[in-house]
Structure formats: structure tokens, C-alpha cells
Amino acid sequence: MSVFILDSNMVSFYLRQNPKVIQKVHASILANDEVLISPIAYYEVKRGLLAINAEKRLNEFSVLCDTLGVGQLDNSILDLSSIIYCETRAKKWNLDDADILTAAYCKINNYTLVSNNIKHFEIISGLHYCDWSE
């Protein structure tokens, strides 16, 4: 069994009814894989929907979160995030904190990150990732 973690862009694609993303999510669940929403993606998507008062989408997002589940942060993820920040900064690569936290969450748990921003994550060694929007 694999565990796939949806980045905020994948959650947005799902909510906008992107057929490729919906098919991949459903196929993964049918294959007995687990699909979760990144805790960072939860924050990013929810704040965006709240900011524009998108009540219908907020309800859809709530149902999606209840259905798939949302990952949890702990200090080990924050510690690894700090290390990733220093490693990427030393390579002159400036990643957003959200990307660093998401990568650390996936890496520490040996989960596969699902994102269409693969360029943001290629520099992080040992991180498994894929793009379900292709």
C-alpha cells in the first residue's frame, strides 16, 4: 500500500473537477492506496476559499477532507523542515515555507507527494513525488 499526499494545487484541481486528478484519486483508493491532504495544503486551500467567501467550495472542501483525511504535523516534521531549509538555501534555492513543510511531511513519513509543481521539489533528495495532472 502506498500513501499519496495531495499538494494544494491537486486539491484545487480536484475541487475544480479536473478529470485526470479525480480519476487518479479514485483509482488509488480502489487500489487500496491511501490518499491524504497535506496539512499545509489544508491551510493554503482553506485560507484561499475563506478569503473569497467561496461557501460552496468550502463545503466541497470540507467533504473532501472528511473523505480523504488530512495529515498531521509534529515536531519531527518541523525539525526536518529546518534542515531542508538550510540545505536548499546553501544550494541557492529559495523554496516557500509551505513547500518545505510539505516536502518534510512526505519525506519523514516516506509518502509520495502529488503536485504539479515538481520543479519546486526536485532539489530535495529522497523525496518521492509525481504529478497526477499530466
Helices and strands as residue ranges (DSSP letters): E 3-6, H 8-15, H 19-30, E 34-37, H 39-51, H 55-68, H 75-90, H 97-109, E 112-114, H 118-121, E 128-130
